[in-house]
Amino acid sequence: MLTLTLDGSIVTVAMPTIQRDLGFTSAGLSWVVNAYLIAFGSLLLLAGRIGDLIGRTRVFLAGTGVFTVASLLAGAATTPAMLIAARFLQGVGSAMASAVGLGILITLFGEPRERARAIAVFSFTGAAGASVGQVLGGILTDALSWHWIFFINLPIGVASLLVARRVLPTDRGPGLAAGADVIGAALVTAGLMLGIYTVVKVEEYGWISAPTLGLGAVALALLGAFVVRQATARAPLMPLRILRSRSVAGANLVQVLMVAALFSFQIIVALHLRHVLGYGAAETGLAMLPAAVVIGGVSLGVSARLNARFGERAVLLTGIVLLIGALGFLTRIPADARYVTDVLPVMLLAAGFGLALPALTSLGMSGAGKDDAGLASGVFNTTQQIGMAMGVAVLTTLAASRTDRLLGEGHRRAEALTGGYQLAFTVGTGLLVAAFAVAFLVLRPSGSATTRP
């Protein structure tokens, strides 16, 4: 899981080098990221349900194998088309493995304290993978070549397969006949794929353009038809009872808002360090390393104990408050920012992510029984990808528009870029405030929570 998360960020640092070596156009280069994102986000729900039906361990092993082979193909790519195809295949493997990962943990660790520890470790891998990816991407690209950002996955993937085969239990579900809703699978996969494609192309077409509105309407119609199908099918792909839990529905909504906001932290802070302050690839990764350290220390060291003592809702709210402080601090970051006074405090406030994510994950999986743990895992990961796609579309579009306007008014490039980034941080702060409101109003305190639908 660490490697799958790492792969989403490691490629961003190497993009300029990849463009130069393979001859990508500016528009084509975005598909190095988009191909992975579309495959990953659209297949999570389907992969999670298949895991419940044929065995989560089997799907996890297959997904890890597909991801490893795709990494070899990506590293060996000699043309843009070959790299984009390999990235799409990586997304397929990532969806298969990550969709059932949480489901495996939920079924392996039934005792609340053990489960809390396992979820804390799982949550830490997300933050660590994103931060380590930026550091490792810069180091590998500078020291070796961009090919090694993909080749590094090979020994990790092989080792993961060997260990997983020994330590993960063999589980067998009821079989595809118990829930092989082919029509539902086609509707949700097509709807999510088209929806994510629409979102990632917003920066090119604009929010109110004919392509965006048309494709968005078709995507919503497909997803609406999927919901109707699930309510009437004899063997639905996603039994709607999974969303009747107030904790599950609320946690997934909070996650969409929170992940969309934190895109501005993970990516736009890195852009500010590189394009405004002049940091190199490796320097940018190292500058953001304190965030990974504090997130890891909090999520691994104290989050499980705090959740047990005060309840997931209280810990989640506290974590969101710290994150609001972090992004709020960035809304005033100057073009000539100093690392110690203007950036490092933000990295330390990122500890809120170490509090919020384990608590949110526990709430998002609280309605999952043994038979639908993979589905709940798939739903939780799907909302995470939707939030990420929305963050990419909304925040980068707003930042770019503000920057262009400031450049047109005669501002220096560093000032114009900073103004665009400040707007993105402001909107991200607003999204976190909305996430806090949803968590406060929708999620019940632990003492009165109903964790099963």
C-alpha positions as CSV (number, residue, x, y, z in Angstrom):
1,M,0.0,0.0,0.0
2,L,2.9,2.3,0.7
3,T,4.2,1.7,-2.8
4,L,0.9,2.3,-4.5
5,T,0.5,5.7,-2.7
6,L,4.2,6.5,-3.4
7,D,3.6,5.9,-7.1
8,G,1.0,8.6,-7.3
9,S,3.4,11.3,-6.2
10,I,6.8,10.0,-7.3
11,V,6.0,10.7,-11.0
12,T,5.2,14.4,-10.5
13,V,8.8,15.4,-9.8
14,A,10.1,13.6,-13.0
15,M,7.5,15.1,-15.4
16,P,9.7,17.7,-17.0
17,T,12.4,15.1,-17.7
18,I,9.9,12.6,-19.1
19,Q,8.5,15.2,-21.4
20,R,11.9,16.0,-22.8
21,D,13.1,12.4,-23.2
22,L,9.9,10.9,-24.8
23,G,8.8,14.0,-26.7
24,F,5.5,14.6,-24.9
25,T,3.4,17.6,-25.9
26,S,2.2,19.7,-23.0
27,A,-1.3,18.4,-23.2
28,G,-0.2,14.8,-23.7
29,L,2.1,14.9,-20.6
30,S,-0.9,15.3,-18.3
31,W,-2.0,11.8,-19.3
32,V,1.0,10.3,-17.5
33,V,-1.0,11.2,-14.4
34,N,-4.6,11.1,-15.7
35,A,-4.3,7.6,-17.2
36,Y,-3.4,6.3,-13.7
37,L,-6.0,8.3,-11.9
38,I,-8.9,7.4,-14.2
39,A,-8.2,3.6,-14.1
40,F,-7.5,3.7,-10.3
41,G,-10.6,5.7,-9.3
42,S,-13.1,4.1,-11.6
43,L,-12.3,0.4,-10.8
44,L,-12.1,0.6,-6.9
45,L,-15.7,-0.1,-6.3
46,L,-15.9,-3.1,-8.7
47,A,-12.6,-4.5,-7.4
48,G,-13.8,-4.3,-3.8
49,R,-17.0,-6.2,-4.5
50,I,-15.1,-8.8,-6.5
51,G,-12.8,-9.3,-3.6
52,D,-15.8,-10.0,-1.3
53,L,-17.1,-12.6,-3.9
54,I,-14.0,-14.5,-4.8
55,G,-11.6,-13.7,-2.0
56,R,-9.9,-10.5,-0.9
57,T,-6.5,-12.1,-0.6
58,R,-6.7,-13.4,-4.2
59,V,-7.6,-10.0,-5.6
60,F,-4.9,-8.3,-3.5
61,L,-2.2,-10.7,-4.9
62,A,-3.5,-10.3,-8.5
63,G,-3.5,-6.6,-8.2
64,T,0.0,-6.4,-6.8
65,G,1.2,-8.6,-9.6
66,V,-0.5,-6.5,-12.3
67,F,1.0,-3.3,-10.7
68,T,4.5,-4.8,-10.6
69,V,4.4,-5.9,-14.3
70,A,3.0,-2.6,-15.3
71,S,5.8,-0.8,-13.5
72,L,8.3,-2.8,-15.5
73,L,6.6,-1.7,-18.7
74,A,6.4,1.9,-17.6
75,G,10.1,2.0,-16.8
76,A,11.0,0.4,-20.2
77,A,8.7,2.8,-22.1
78,T,10.3,4.4,-25.2
79,T,7.2,6.2,-26.6
80,P,4.5,8.4,-25.0
81,A,1.8,5.9,-26.0
82,M,3.6,3.0,-24.3
83,L,4.1,5.0,-21.1
84,I,0.4,6.1,-20.9
85,A,-0.8,2.5,-21.5
86,A,1.5,1.2,-18.8
87,R,0.3,3.9,-16.4
88,F,-3.3,2.9,-17.1
89,L,-2.4,-0.7,-16.3
90,Q,-0.7,0.4,-13.1
91,G,-4.0,2.1,-12.1
92,V,-5.8,-1.2,-12.7
93,G,-3.4,-3.1,-10.5
94,S,-3.5,-0.3,-7.8
95,A,-7.3,-0.4,-7.8
96,M,-7.4,-4.2,-7.3
97,A,-4.9,-4.2,-4.5
98,S,-6.0,-1.1,-2.6
99,A,-9.7,-1.7,-2.9
100,V,-9.5,-4.8,-0.7
101,G,-6.6,-3.7,1.6
102,L,-8.8,-2.2,4.3
103,G,-11.2,-5.1,4.0
104,I,-8.4,-7.5,4.8
105,L,-7.4,-5.5,7.9
106,I,-11.0,-5.3,9.1
107,T,-11.4,-9.1,8.9
108,L,-7.9,-9.9,10.3
109,F,-8.1,-7.6,13.3
110,G,-11.5,-7.9,15.0
111,E,-10.5,-6.7,18.5
112,P,-11.1,-2.9,18.7
113,R,-7.6,-1.9,20.0
114,E,-5.8,-4.1,17.5
115,R,-8.0,-2.8,14.7
116,A,-7.2,0.8,15.7
117,R,-3.5,0.1,15.6
118,A,-3.7,-1.6,12.2
119,I,-5.8,1.3,10.7
120,A,-3.3,3.8,12.2
121,V,-0.4,2.0,10.4
122,F,-2.5,1.8,7.2
123,S,-3.3,5.5,7.3
124,F,0.3,6.4,7.9
125,T,1.3,4.7,4.7
126,G,-0.8,7.1,2.7
127,A,0.8,10.2,4.1
128,A,4.3,8.7,4.1
129,G,4.0,7.4,0.5
130,A,3.0,10.9,-0.8
131,S,5.9,12.6,1.0
132,V,8.5,9.9,0.4
133,G,7.5,9.8,-3.3
134,Q,8.5,13.5,-3.8
135,V,11.8,13.0,-2.1
136,L,12.6,9.7,-3.8
137,G,11.4,10.9,-7.2
138,G,13.8,13.8,-7.1
139,I,16.7,11.7,-6.0
140,L,16.2,8.9,-8.5
141,T,15.6,11.3,-11.4
142,D,18.7,13.4,-10.6
143,A,21.0,10.5,-9.7
144,L,19.9,7.8,-12.3
145,S,17.0,8.6,-14.7
146,W,13.3,8.9,-14.7
147,H,13.0,5.2,-15.6
148,W,14.0,4.2,-12.1
149,I,11.0,5.8,-10.5
150,F,9.1,2.9,-12.0
151,F,11.8,0.2,-11.8
152,I,12.0,0.8,-8.0
153,N,8.6,-0.9,-7.7
154,L,9.9,-4.2,-9.0
155,P,11.8,-5.5,-6.0
156,I,9.2,-4.0,-3.6
157,G,6.3,-5.7,-5.6
158,V,8.1,-9.1,-5.7
159,A,8.9,-8.9,-2.0
160,S,5.2,-7.9,-1.2
161,L,3.9,-10.9,-3.2
162,L,6.2,-13.4,-1.4
163,V,5.4,-12.1,2.0
164,A,1.7,-11.7,1.3
165,R,1.4,-15.3,0.1
166,R,2.8,-16.5,3.5
167,V,1.1,-14.2,5.9
168,L,-2.4,-13.4,4.5
169,P,-5.1,-16.1,5.1
170,T,-6.7,-17.8,2.1
171,D,-10.3,-16.6,2.0
172,R,-13.0,-17.7,-0.3
173,G,-16.2,-15.8,-0.9
174,P,-19.6,-17.1,-2.1
175,G,-18.5,-16.8,-5.8
176,L,-19.4,-14.4,-8.5
177,A,-22.9,-15.9,-8.8
178,A,-23.8,-14.3,-5.5
179,G,-23.3,-10.8,-6.8
180,A,-22.2,-10.8,-10.3
181,D,-24.3,-7.8,-11.4
182,V,-22.7,-7.3,-14.8
183,I,-25.1,-4.4,-15.7
184,G,-24.4,-2.6,-12.4
185,A,-20.6,-3.2,-12.9
186,A,-20.7,-1.7,-16.4
187,L,-22.8,1.3,-15.2
188,V,-20.7,2.3,-12.2
189,T,-17.3,1.7,-14.0
190,A,-18.4,3.7,-17.0
191,G,-19.9,6.5,-14.8
192,L,-16.9,6.8,-12.6
193,M,-14.4,6.6,-15.5
194,L,-16.3,9.3,-17.5
195,G,-16.8,11.4,-14.4
196,I,-13.2,11.4,-13.4
197,Y,-12.2,12.1,-17.0
198,T,-14.5,15.1,-17.1
199,V,-13.0,16.5,-13.9
200,V,-9.4,16.1,-14.9
201,K,-10.2,17.9,-18.2
202,V,-11.8,20.9,-16.6
203,E,-8.6,22.9,-16.7
204,E,-8.5,22.5,-20.5
205,Y,-12.2,23.0,-21.3
206,G,-13.5,25.2,-18.4
207,W,-16.4,24.5,-16.0
208,I,-19.3,25.8,-18.1
209,S,-18.1,24.5,-21.5
210,A,-20.1,22.2,-23.6
211,P,-17.7,19.2,-23.2
212,T,-17.7,19.6,-19.4
213,L,-21.4,20.0,-19.0
214,G,-22.2,17.3,-21.6
215,L,-19.8,14.6,-20.3
216,G,-20.7,15.5,-16.7
217,A,-24.4,15.0,-17.4
218,V,-23.8,11.6,-19.0
219,A,-21.6,10.6,-16.1
220,L,-24.3,11.6,-13.5
221,A,-26.9,9.7,-15.6
222,L,-24.8,6.5,-15.6
223,L,-24.3,6.8,-11.8
224,G,-28.0,7.5,-11.2
225,A,-28.9,4.4,-13.3
226,F,-26.4,2.4,-11.2
227,V,-28.1,3.5,-8.0
228,V,-31.5,2.5,-9.4
229,R,-30.1,-0.8,-10.5
230,Q,-28.7,-1.5,-7.1
231,A,-32.1,-0.8,-5.5
232,T,-33.9,-3.3,-7.8
233,A,-31.3,-6.0,-8.6
234,R,-31.6,-9.5,-7.0
235,A,-27.9,-9.7,-6.5
236,P,-26.6,-6.1,-6.5
237,L,-23.0,-5.2,-6.9
238,M,-23.2,-2.7,-4.1
239,P,-26.0,-3.4,-1.6
240,L,-27.2,0.1,-0.7
241,R,-27.4,-0.9,3.0
242,I,-23.7,-0.1,3.2
243,L,-24.6,3.6,3.0
244,R,-27.4,3.5,5.6
245,S,-24.9,3.8,8.4
246,R,-24.7,7.4,9.4
247,S,-21.0,7.0,10.3
248,V,-20.1,5.5,6.9
249,A,-22.0,8.0,4.8
250,G,-20.8,11.0,6.9
251,A,-17.2,9.7,6.9
252,N,-17.1,9.3,3.1
253,L,-18.5,12.8,2.6
254,V,-16.0,14.3,5.0
255,Q,-13.2,12.5,3.1
256,V,-14.2,14.0,-0.2
257,L,-14.0,17.5,1.2
258,M,-10.8,16.9,3.2
259,V,-8.9,15.2,0.4
260,A,-9.9,17.8,-2.1
261,A,-8.6,20.5,0.3
262,L,-5.3,18.7,1.1
263,F,-4.4,18.4,-2.5
264,S,-3.5,22.1,-2.1
265,F,-1.1,21.1,0.7
266,Q,0.6,18.1,-1.0
267,I,1.0,19.6,-4.5
268,I,0.6,23.3,-4.5
269,V,3.0,23.8,-1.6
270,A,5.6,21.8,-3.6
271,L,4.9,24.0,-6.7
272,H,5.4,27.1,-4.6
273,L,8.7,25.8,-3.3
274,R,9.9,25.0,-6.8
275,H,8.6,27.7,-9.0
276,V,8.6,30.7,-6.6
277,L,11.3,29.9,-4.0
278,G,13.5,28.1,-6.6
279,Y,14.0,24.8,-4.7
280,G,15.2,21.8,-6.7
281,A,13.4,18.5,-6.9
282,A,15.3,16.8,-4.0
283,E,15.2,20.0,-1.9
284,T,11.5,20.2,-2.3
285,G,11.0,16.7,-1.1
286,L,13.3,17.2,1.9
287,A,11.6,20.5,2.7
288,M,8.3,18.6,3.0
289,L,9.8,15.7,4.9
290,P,8.9,17.2,8.4
291,A,5.2,16.8,7.5
292,A,5.7,13.1,6.9
293,V,7.6,12.8,10.2
294,V,5.0,14.4,12.3
295,I,2.1,12.6,10.6
296,G,3.9,9.3,11.1
297,G,4.6,10.1,14.8
298,V,1.0,11.1,15.5
299,S,-0.7,8.3,13.5
300,L,1.6,5.5,14.7
301,G,2.2,6.8,18.2
302,V,-0.9,8.3,19.6
303,S,-3.9,8.2,17.3
304,A,-5.1,4.7,18.3
305,R,-4.9,5.6,22.0
306,L,-6.7,8.9,21.5
307,N,-9.5,7.2,19.4
308,A,-10.0,4.6,22.1
309,R,-10.1,7.2,24.9
310,F,-12.0,10.1,23.3
311,G,-13.8,8.5,20.3
312,E,-13.1,8.8,16.6
313,R,-15.4,11.8,16.1
314,A,-13.6,14.0,18.7
315,V,-10.2,13.1,17.3
316,L,-11.3,13.7,13.7
317,L,-12.6,17.2,14.6
318,T,-9.4,18.0,16.4
319,G,-7.3,16.9,13.4
320,I,-9.4,19.0,11.0
321,V,-8.9,22.1,13.2
322,L,-5.1,21.6,13.0
323,L,-5.4,21.3,9.2
324,I,-7.5,24.4,8.9
325,G,-4.7,26.2,10.8
326,A,-2.1,24.8,8.3
327,L,-3.9,25.9,5.2
328,G,-5.1,29.2,6.8
329,F,-1.4,30.0,7.5
330,L,-0.6,29.4,3.8
331,T,-3.2,31.9,2.6
332,R,-0.8,34.7,3.6
333,I,2.5,33.0,2.4
334,P,4.6,35.7,0.7
335,A,6.5,35.4,-2.6
336,D,9.8,35.7,-0.6
337,A,8.8,33.2,2.1
338,R,11.5,32.0,4.5
339,Y,11.4,28.3,5.2
340,V,11.7,28.4,9.0
341,T,9.1,31.1,9.7
342,D,6.7,30.6,6.7
343,V,6.8,27.0,5.7
344,L,8.0,24.8,8.7
345,P,5.1,25.8,10.9
346,V,2.7,24.5,8.2
347,M,4.6,21.2,8.1
348,L,4.2,20.8,11.8
349,L,0.5,21.6,11.8
350,A,0.2,18.7,9.3
351,A,0.1,16.5,12.3
352,G,-3.6,17.0,12.1
353,F,-3.6,14.6,9.2
354,G,-2.2,11.9,11.4
355,L,-5.1,12.4,13.8
356,A,-7.9,12.8,11.2
357,L,-7.2,10.0,8.7
358,P,-7.1,7.0,11.1
359,A,-10.2,8.3,12.8
360,L,-11.9,8.9,9.5
361,T,-10.9,5.4,8.2
362,S,-12.3,3.8,11.3
363,L,-15.6,5.6,10.8
364,G,-15.7,4.9,7.1
365,M,-15.3,1.1,7.7
366,S,-17.5,1.0,10.8
367,G,-20.6,-0.4,8.9
368,A,-18.7,-3.2,7.2
369,G,-19.5,-6.8,8.1
370,K,-17.4,-9.8,7.1
371,D,-19.3,-10.3,3.8
372,D,-18.9,-6.7,2.5
373,A,-15.6,-5.5,4.0
374,G,-14.1,-5.4,0.5
375,L,-17.0,-3.3,-0.8
376,A,-16.8,-0.8,2.1
377,S,-13.0,-0.6,1.5
378,G,-13.7,0.1,-2.2
379,V,-16.3,2.8,-1.4
380,F,-13.9,4.5,1.0
381,N,-11.0,4.4,-1.5
382,T,-13.4,5.6,-4.3
383,T,-14.4,8.7,-2.4
384,Q,-10.8,9.4,-1.7
385,Q,-10.0,9.4,-5.5
386,I,-13.1,11.5,-6.2
387,G,-11.9,14.1,-3.7
388,M,-8.4,14.0,-5.2
389,A,-9.8,14.5,-8.7
390,M,-12.0,17.4,-7.5
391,G,-9.0,19.0,-5.8
392,V,-6.9,18.8,-8.9
393,A,-9.7,20.3,-11.1
394,V,-10.9,23.0,-8.8
395,L,-7.7,24.3,-7.1
396,T,-5.4,24.1,-10.1
397,T,-7.9,25.9,-12.3
398,L,-8.5,28.6,-9.8
399,A,-4.8,29.1,-9.2
400,A,-4.0,29.2,-12.9
401,S,-6.8,31.7,-13.6
402,R,-5.7,34.0,-10.7
403,T,-2.0,33.8,-11.9
404,D,-2.9,34.7,-15.5
405,R,-5.0,37.7,-14.3
406,L,-2.2,39.0,-12.1
407,L,0.4,38.6,-14.9
408,G,-2.0,40.5,-17.2
409,E,-2.0,43.3,-14.6
410,G,1.8,43.6,-14.7
411,H,2.8,41.7,-11.6
412,R,6.1,39.9,-11.5
413,R,5.9,36.1,-12.2
414,A,6.7,35.1,-8.6
415,E,4.0,37.5,-7.2
416,A,1.5,36.2,-9.7
417,L,2.2,32.6,-8.9
418,T,2.0,33.3,-5.2
419,G,-1.4,35.1,-5.7
420,G,-2.7,32.0,-7.5
421,Y,-1.5,29.6,-4.9
422,Q,-2.9,31.8,-2.1
423,L,-6.4,31.6,-3.7
424,A,-6.0,27.8,-3.8
425,F,-5.1,27.7,-0.1
426,T,-8.1,29.9,0.7
427,V,-10.5,27.6,-1.1
428,G,-8.8,24.6,0.5
429,T,-9.4,26.2,3.9
430,G,-13.0,26.6,3.1
431,L,-13.4,23.0,2.1
432,L,-11.8,22.0,5.5
433,V,-14.3,24.2,7.3
434,A,-17.1,22.4,5.4
435,A,-15.6,19.1,6.4
436,F,-15.6,20.1,10.0
437,A,-19.2,21.2,9.8
438,V,-20.3,17.8,8.3
439,A,-18.3,15.8,10.8
440,F,-19.8,17.9,13.7
441,L,-23.4,17.7,12.5
442,V,-23.6,14.3,10.9
443,L,-21.3,12.0,12.8
444,R,-22.5,10.9,16.2
445,P,-20.3,10.8,19.3
446,S,-18.9,7.4,20.0
447,G,-21.2,6.7,23.0
448,S,-24.3,7.0,20.8
449,A,-23.0,6.0,17.5
450,T,-24.7,3.2,15.5
451,T,-21.8,1.5,13.8
452,R,-23.8,-1.1,11.9
453,P,-26.5,-0.3,9.3
